[in-house]
Amino acid sequence: MAKVVSTLVITEAVLAVLLMASVLIQTPKSSGLGGTIGGGGDSTGGGYRTRRGLERQIYWTTWVLVVAFLVCSIVLTALRARNLG
């Protein structure tokens, strides 16, 4: 059981680093909510813009990493609670 827990801890750390990297490499659309409503002041025109190509792939990869991190965290918490109780 200790090997499984240590493997999950390492997996969670790797997922955390990959998740941070995937969030940081995404291109910013506007300046938050103000950019969406007010236009942002640059040439993007404000509003929603569809994702295409690599940008779309990075977006969905980020969501997959989020789900994997969440599942890994829940399983690790359940295993640790089971060992304590």
A tleap script that builds the chain and sets N, CA, C and O, in Angstrom:
source leaprc.protein.ff14SB
mol = sequence {
  NMET ALA LYS VAL VAL SER THR LEU VAL ILE
  THR GLU ALA VAL LEU ALA VAL LEU LEU MET
  ALA SER VAL LEU ILE GLN THR PRO LYS SER
  SER GLY LEU GLY GLY THR ILE GLY GLY GLY
  GLY ASP SER THR GLY GLY GLY TYR ARG THR
  ARG ARG GLY LEU GLU ARG GLN ILE TYR TRP
  THR THR TRP VAL LEU VAL VAL ALA PHE LEU
  VAL CYS SER ILE VAL LEU THR ALA LEU ARG
  ALA ARG ASN LEU CGLY
}
set mol.1.N position { 0.818 -1.195 0.000 }
set mol.1.CA position { 0.000 0.000 0.000 }
set mol.1.C position { 0.865 1.264 0.000 }
set mol.1.O position { 0.482 2.291 -0.560 }
set mol.2.N position { 2.017 1.173 0.625 }
set mol.2.CA position { 2.903 2.341 0.684 }
set mol.2.C position { 3.431 2.700 -0.708 }
set mol.2.O position { 3.625 3.875 -1.019 }
set mol.3.N position { 3.660 1.680 -1.543 }
set mol.3.CA position { 4.130 1.948 -2.904 }
set mol.3.C position { 3.061 2.676 -3.724 }
set mol.3.O position { 3.373 3.570 -4.511 }
set mol.4.N position { 1.807 2.284 -3.532 }
set mol.4.CA position { 0.714 2.921 -4.261 }
set mol.4.C position { 0.592 4.385 -3.845 }
set mol.4.O position { 0.421 5.264 -4.691 }
set mol.5.N position { 0.680 4.643 -2.547 }
set mol.5.CA position { 0.571 6.010 -2.048 }
set mol.5.C position { 1.733 6.856 -2.551 }
set mol.5.O position { 1.533 7.993 -2.979 }
set mol.6.N position { 2.946 6.313 -2.505 }
set mol.6.CA position { 4.093 7.096 -2.980 }
set mol.6.C position { 4.022 7.338 -4.491 }
set mol.6.O position { 4.422 8.400 -4.968 }
set mol.7.N position { 3.517 6.360 -5.242 }
set mol.7.CA position { 3.329 6.549 -6.679 }
set mol.7.C position { 2.287 7.625 -6.962 }
set mol.7.O position { 2.457 8.437 -7.872 }
set mol.8.N position { 1.208 7.630 -6.181 }
set mol.8.CA position { 0.174 8.658 -6.360 }
set mol.8.C position { 0.684 10.045 -5.986 }
set mol.8.O position { 0.304 11.033 -6.614 }
set mol.9.N position { 1.532 10.129 -4.978 }
set mol.9.CA position { 2.101 11.428 -4.590 }
set mol.9.C position { 2.994 11.958 -5.709 }
set mol.9.O position { 2.934 13.142 -6.039 }
set mol.10.N position { 3.812 11.100 -6.288 }
set mol.10.CA position { 4.680 11.512 -7.399 }
set mol.10.C position { 3.837 11.897 -8.617 }
set mol.10.O position { 4.120 12.894 -9.280 }
set mol.11.N position { 2.804 11.107 -8.907 }
set mol.11.CA position { 1.915 11.405 -10.024 }
set mol.11.C position { 1.216 12.746 -9.821 }
set mol.11.O position { 1.071 13.528 -10.760 }
set mol.12.N position { 0.788 13.003 -8.592 }
set mol.12.CA position { 0.117 14.265 -8.300 }
set mol.12.C position { 1.064 15.455 -8.467 }
set mol.12.O position { 0.658 16.513 -8.947 }
set mol.13.N position { 2.316 15.280 -8.074 }
set mol.13.CA position { 3.299 16.357 -8.232 }
set mol.13.C position { 3.568 16.637 -9.714 }
set mol.13.O position { 3.652 17.794 -10.126 }
set mol.14.N position { 3.701 15.586 -10.499 }
set mol.14.CA position { 3.933 15.756 -11.943 }
set mol.14.C position { 2.721 16.419 -12.599 }
set mol.14.O position { 2.873 17.317 -13.428 }
set mol.15.N position { 1.519 15.976 -12.227 }
set mol.15.CA position { 0.303 16.586 -12.770 }
set mol.15.C position { 0.203 18.057 -12.382 }
set mol.15.O position { -0.244 18.880 -13.182 }
set mol.16.N position { 0.614 18.391 -11.171 }
set mol.16.CA position { 0.564 19.792 -10.734 }
set mol.16.C position { 1.491 20.662 -11.573 }
set mol.16.O position { 1.119 21.768 -11.966 }
set mol.17.N position { 2.692 20.172 -11.848 }
set mol.17.CA position { 3.640 20.938 -12.668 }
set mol.17.C position { 3.117 21.085 -14.095 }
set mol.17.O position { 3.189 22.170 -14.673 }
set mol.18.N position { 2.593 20.004 -14.662 }
set mol.18.CA position { 2.042 20.069 -16.013 }
set mol.18.C position { 0.829 20.993 -16.090 }
set mol.18.O position { 0.644 21.707 -17.075 }
set mol.19.N position { 0.010 20.972 -15.049 }
set mol.19.CA position { -1.162 21.845 -15.014 }
set mol.19.C position { -0.753 23.313 -14.939 }
set mol.19.O position { -1.333 24.154 -15.626 }
set mol.20.N position { 0.226 23.619 -14.121 }
set mol.20.CA position { 0.713 25.003 -14.049 }
set mol.20.C position { 1.273 25.453 -15.390 }
set mol.20.O position { 1.022 26.576 -15.830 }
set mol.21.N position { 2.028 24.580 -16.036 }
set mol.21.CA position { 2.615 24.936 -17.332 }
set mol.21.C position { 1.531 25.146 -18.381 }
set mol.21.O position { 1.612 26.087 -19.171 }
set mol.22.N position { 0.527 24.291 -18.399 }
set mol.22.CA position { -0.520 24.428 -19.411 }
set mol.22.C position { -1.354 25.686 -19.195 }
set mol.22.O position { -1.825 26.282 -20.163 }
set mol.23.N position { -1.545 26.097 -17.951 }
set mol.23.CA position { -2.274 27.340 -17.693 }
set mol.23.C position { -1.428 28.541 -18.105 }
set mol.23.O position { -1.953 29.509 -18.656 }
set mol.24.N position { -0.133 28.487 -17.843 }
set mol.24.CA position { 0.731 29.621 -18.153 }
set mol.24.C position { 0.968 29.816 -19.648 }
set mol.24.O position { 1.206 30.943 -20.083 }
set mol.25.N position { 0.909 28.743 -20.448 }
set mol.25.CA position { 1.179 28.915 -21.881 }
set mol.25.C position { -0.061 29.291 -22.681 }
set mol.25.O position { 0.035 29.567 -23.877 }
set mol.26.N position { -1.229 29.305 -22.033 }
set mol.26.CA position { -2.436 29.717 -22.750 }
set mol.26.C position { -2.368 31.206 -23.060 }
set mol.26.O position { -1.840 31.996 -22.277 }
set mol.27.N position { -2.911 31.574 -24.213 }
set mol.27.CA position { -2.894 32.982 -24.603 }
set mol.27.C position { -4.033 33.718 -23.918 }
set mol.27.O position { -5.159 33.221 -23.889 }
set mol.28.N position { -3.758 34.898 -23.365 }
set mol.28.CA position { -4.832 35.655 -22.726 }
set mol.28.C position { -5.787 36.229 -23.774 }
set mol.28.O position { -5.349 36.739 -24.805 }
set mol.29.N position { -7.062 36.146 -23.513 }
set mol.29.CA position { -8.061 36.621 -24.477 }
set mol.29.C position { -8.253 38.130 -24.357 }
set mol.29.O position { -8.135 38.859 -25.341 }
set mol.30.N position { -8.547 38.587 -23.152 }
set mol.30.CA position { -8.767 39.997 -22.861 }
set mol.30.C position { -8.342 40.217 -21.421 }
set mol.30.O position { -7.740 39.336 -20.806 }
set mol.31.N position { -8.648 41.370 -20.889 }
set mol.31.CA position { -8.311 41.599 -19.497 }
set mol.31.C position { -9.465 41.203 -18.602 }
set mol.31.O position { -10.114 42.064 -18.007 }
set mol.32.N position { -9.722 39.939 -18.500 }
set mol.32.CA position { -10.741 39.430 -17.606 }
set mol.32.C position { -12.149 39.802 -18.021 }
set mol.32.O position { -12.458 39.923 -19.206 }
set mol.33.N position { -12.992 39.981 -17.024 }
set mol.33.CA position { -14.400 40.276 -17.271 }
set mol.33.C position { -14.581 41.647 -17.902 }
set mol.33.O position { -15.467 41.836 -18.736 }
set mol.34.N position { -13.751 42.602 -17.511 }
set mol.34.CA position { -13.845 43.939 -18.094 }
set mol.34.C position { -13.535 43.936 -19.578 }
set mol.34.O position { -14.154 44.677 -20.342 }
set mol.35.N position { -12.589 43.119 -19.996 }
set mol.35.CA position { -12.259 43.024 -21.412 }
set mol.35.C position { -13.357 42.381 -22.222 }
set mol.35.O position { -13.556 42.724 -23.387 }
set mol.36.N position { -14.074 41.451 -21.616 }
set mol.36.CA position { -15.158 40.785 -22.324 }
set mol.36.C position { -16.344 41.726 -22.513 }
set mol.36.O position { -16.958 41.755 -23.580 }
set mol.37.N position { -16.656 42.478 -21.496 }
set mol.37.CA position { -17.821 43.370 -21.570 }
set mol.37.C position { -17.467 44.679 -22.273 }
set mol.37.O position { -18.207 45.148 -23.138 }
set mol.38.N position { -16.327 45.265 -21.892 }
set mol.38.CA position { -15.995 46.590 -22.389 }
set mol.38.C position { -15.192 46.627 -23.664 }
set mol.38.O position { -15.040 47.702 -24.244 }
set mol.39.N position { -14.683 45.541 -24.121 }
set mol.39.CA position { -13.942 45.532 -25.377 }
set mol.39.C position { -12.450 45.383 -25.212 }
set mol.39.O position { -11.793 44.938 -26.153 }
set mol.40.N position { -11.875 45.723 -24.084 }
set mol.40.CA position { -10.463 45.482 -23.837 }
set mol.40.C position { -9.524 46.522 -24.402 }
set mol.40.O position { -8.382 46.588 -23.948 }
set mol.41.N position { -9.920 47.334 -25.357 }
set mol.41.CA position { -9.097 48.403 -25.875 }
set mol.41.C position { -8.046 47.989 -26.883 }
set mol.41.O position { -7.287 48.844 -27.339 }
set mol.42.N position { -7.964 46.744 -27.247 }
set mol.42.CA position { -6.997 46.343 -28.269 }
set mol.42.C position { -7.732 45.884 -29.523 }
set mol.42.O position { -8.943 46.072 -29.639 }
set mol.43.N position { -7.020 45.297 -30.439 }
set mol.43.CA position { -7.623 44.970 -31.727 }
set mol.43.C position { -8.442 43.684 -31.733 }
set mol.43.O position { -8.954 43.296 -32.783 }
set mol.44.N position { -8.582 43.006 -30.578 }
set mol.44.CA position { -9.330 41.752 -30.571 }
set mol.44.C position { -10.830 41.970 -30.673 }
set mol.44.O position { -11.554 41.053 -31.061 }
set mol.45.N position { -11.317 43.164 -30.335 }
set mol.45.CA position { -12.736 43.449 -30.471 }
set mol.45.C position { -13.577 43.040 -29.291 }
set mol.45.O position { -14.778 43.306 -29.279 }
set mol.46.N position { -12.991 42.400 -28.294 }
set mol.46.CA position { -13.739 41.987 -27.107 }
set mol.46.C position { -14.680 40.850 -27.416 }
set mol.46.O position { -14.736 40.366 -28.547 }
set mol.47.N position { -15.412 40.427 -26.422 }
set mol.47.CA position { -16.371 39.351 -26.610 }
set mol.47.C position { -15.698 37.993 -26.682 }
set mol.47.O position { -14.487 37.872 -26.495 }
set mol.48.N position { -16.487 36.991 -26.950 }
set mol.48.CA position { -15.982 35.628 -27.002 }
set mol.48.C position { -15.309 35.358 -28.340 }
set mol.48.O position { -15.798 35.768 -29.392 }
set mol.49.N position { -14.194 34.670 -28.281 }
set mol.49.CA position { -13.449 34.315 -29.485 }
set mol.49.C position { -13.235 32.809 -29.462 }
set mol.49.O position { -12.828 32.260 -28.438 }
set mol.50.N position { -13.501 32.139 -30.569 }
set mol.50.CA position { -13.359 30.691 -30.596 }
set mol.50.C position { -11.892 30.300 -30.586 }
set mol.50.O position { -11.029 31.033 -31.069 }
set mol.51.N position { -11.634 29.134 -30.027 }
set mol.51.CA position { -10.275 28.593 -29.988 }
set mol.51.C position { -10.068 27.719 -31.209 }
set mol.51.O position { -10.955 26.961 -31.603 }
set mol.52.N position { -8.886 27.832 -31.807 }
set mol.52.CA position { -8.590 27.035 -33.001 }
set mol.52.C position { -7.188 26.464 -32.902 }
set mol.52.O position { -6.302 27.052 -32.282 }
set mol.53.N position { -7.004 25.318 -33.518 }
set mol.53.CA position { -5.683 24.714 -33.644 }
set mol.53.C position { -5.032 24.367 -32.316 }
set mol.53.O position { -5.629 23.708 -31.464 }
set mol.54.N position { -3.796 24.825 -32.157 }
set mol.54.CA position { -3.002 24.508 -30.980 }
set mol.54.C position { -3.623 25.088 -29.718 }
set mol.54.O position { -3.560 24.473 -28.653 }
set mol.55.N position { -4.215 26.255 -29.833 }
set mol.55.CA position { -4.863 26.892 -28.684 }
set mol.55.C position { -5.990 26.010 -28.137 }
set mol.55.O position { -6.163 25.880 -26.926 }
set mol.56.N position { -6.738 25.419 -29.041 }
set mol.56.CA position { -7.826 24.517 -28.642 }
set mol.56.C position { -7.274 23.261 -27.983 }
set mol.56.O position { -7.825 22.793 -26.986 }
set mol.57.N position { -6.204 22.717 -28.521 }
set mol.57.CA position { -5.588 21.516 -27.953 }
set mol.57.C position { -5.054 21.780 -26.549 }
set mol.57.O position { -5.210 20.943 -25.660 }
set mol.58.N position { -4.429 22.929 -26.346 }
set mol.58.CA position { -3.910 23.280 -25.020 }
set mol.58.C position { -5.059 23.448 -24.033 }
set mol.58.O position { -4.956 23.036 -22.877 }
set mol.59.N position { -6.149 24.050 -24.488 }
set mol.59.CA position { -7.326 24.242 -23.636 }
set mol.59.C position { -7.875 22.901 -23.154 }
set mol.59.O position { -8.109 22.721 -21.959 }
set mol.60.N position { -8.079 21.967 -24.069 }
set mol.60.CA position { -8.641 20.666 -23.677 }
set mol.60.C position { -7.640 19.829 -22.891 }
set mol.60.O position { -8.033 19.063 -22.011 }
set mol.61.N position { -6.364 19.965 -23.192 }
set mol.61.CA position { -5.340 19.266 -22.409 }
set mol.61.C position { -5.339 19.767 -20.977 }
set mol.61.O position { -5.152 18.987 -20.043 }
set mol.62.N position { -5.548 21.063 -20.799 }
set mol.62.CA position { -5.624 21.623 -19.451 }
set mol.62.C position { -6.792 21.027 -18.686 }
set mol.62.O position { -6.653 20.703 -17.507 }
set mol.63.N position { -7.930 20.876 -19.329 }
set mol.63.CA position { -9.082 20.284 -18.650 }
set mol.63.C position { -8.842 18.816 -18.300 }
set mol.63.O position { -9.256 18.358 -17.236 }
set mol.64.N position { -8.180 18.083 -19.183 }
set mol.64.CA position { -7.855 16.686 -18.885 }
set mol.64.C position { -6.912 16.612 -17.681 }
set mol.64.O position { -7.072 15.751 -16.816 }
set mol.65.N position { -5.938 17.507 -17.629 }
set mol.65.CA position { -5.021 17.548 -16.488 }
set mol.65.C position { -5.746 17.915 -15.191 }
set mol.65.O position { -5.427 17.381 -14.129 }
set mol.66.N position { -6.714 18.819 -15.277 }
set mol.66.CA position { -7.496 19.190 -14.097 }
set mol.66.C position { -8.258 17.981 -13.561 }
set mol.66.O position { -8.247 17.716 -12.359 }
set mol.67.N position { -8.913 17.256 -14.450 }
set mol.67.CA position { -9.685 16.081 -14.028 }
set mol.67.C position { -8.756 15.003 -13.464 }
set mol.67.O position { -9.067 14.391 -12.442 }
set mol.68.N position { -7.623 14.769 -14.119 }
set mol.68.CA position { -6.676 13.765 -13.638 }
set mol.68.C position { -6.122 14.146 -12.263 }
set mol.68.O position { -5.978 13.288 -11.392 }
set mol.69.N position { -5.813 15.426 -12.069 }
set mol.69.CA position { -5.315 15.889 -10.781 }
set mol.69.C position { -6.372 15.717 -9.692 }
set mol.69.O position { -6.062 15.296 -8.578 }
set mol.70.N position { -7.619 16.046 -10.021 }
set mol.70.CA position { -8.708 15.910 -9.067 }
set mol.70.C position { -8.926 14.452 -8.676 }
set mol.70.O position { -9.071 14.143 -7.493 }
set mol.71.N position { -8.950 13.562 -9.650 }
set mol.71.CA position { -9.132 12.135 -9.374 }
set mol.71.C position { -7.973 11.596 -8.540 }
set mol.71.O position { -8.181 10.847 -7.585 }
set mol.72.N position { -6.760 11.980 -8.905 }
set mol.72.CA position { -5.584 11.532 -8.154 }
set mol.72.C position { -5.645 12.019 -6.704 }
set mol.72.O position { -5.313 11.269 -5.786 }
set mol.73.N position { -6.060 13.250 -6.497 }
set mol.73.CA position { -6.161 13.807 -5.148 }
set mol.73.C position { -7.224 13.089 -4.320 }
set mol.73.O position { -7.011 12.804 -3.142 }
set mol.74.N position { -8.358 12.799 -4.935 }
set mol.74.CA position { -9.433 12.111 -4.216 }
set mol.74.C position { -9.015 10.697 -3.840 }
set mol.74.O position { -9.254 10.255 -2.716 }
set mol.75.N position { -8.392 9.985 -4.773 }
set mol.75.CA position { -7.940 8.622 -4.490 }
set mol.75.C position { -6.877 8.627 -3.398 }
set mol.75.O position { -6.908 7.790 -2.496 }
set mol.76.N position { -5.950 9.554 -3.474 }
set mol.76.CA position { -4.897 9.646 -2.463 }
set mol.76.C position { -5.483 9.969 -1.092 }
set mol.76.O position { -5.054 9.399 -0.089 }
set mol.77.N position { -6.444 10.865 -1.036 }
set mol.77.CA position { -7.108 11.193 0.234 }
set mol.77.C position { -7.860 9.991 0.795 }
set mol.77.O position { -7.821 9.741 2.000 }
set mol.78.N position { -8.540 9.253 -0.067 }
set mol.78.CA position { -9.283 8.070 0.377 }
set mol.78.C position { -8.332 6.991 0.895 }
set mol.78.O position { -8.619 6.343 1.901 }
set mol.79.N position { -7.210 6.799 0.217 }
set mol.79.CA position { -6.245 5.800 0.677 }
set mol.79.C position { -5.624 6.173 2.027 }
set mol.79.O position { -5.434 5.320 2.895 }
set mol.80.N position { -5.321 7.435 2.181 }
set mol.80.CA position { -4.738 7.884 3.450 }
set mol.80.C position { -5.755 7.802 4.578 }
set mol.80.O position { -5.397 7.445 5.701 }
set mol.81.N position { -7.011 8.124 4.307 }
set mol.81.CA position { -8.054 8.026 5.331 }
set mol.81.C position { -8.297 6.574 5.715 }
set mol.81.O position { -8.584 6.269 6.873 }
set mol.82.N position { -8.184 5.702 4.758 }
set mol.82.CA position { -8.372 4.270 5.020 }
set mol.82.C position { -7.250 3.721 5.890 }
set mol.82.O position { -7.491 2.871 6.747 }
set mol.83.N position { -6.018 4.201 5.677 }
set mol.83.CA position { -4.879 3.746 6.482 }
set mol.83.C position { -4.951 4.287 7.907 }
set mol.83.O position { -4.506 3.620 8.841 }
set mol.84.N position { -5.502 5.478 8.085 }
set mol.84.CA position { -5.600 6.057 9.428 }
set mol.84.C position { -6.730 5.429 10.234 }
set mol.84.O position { -6.637 5.285 11.453 }
set mol.85.N position { -7.797 5.059 9.533 }
set mol.85.CA position { -8.980 4.546 10.241 }
set mol.85.C position { -9.059 3.115 10.250 }
set mol.85.O position { -10.000 2.552 10.809 }
savepdb mol mol.pdb
quit
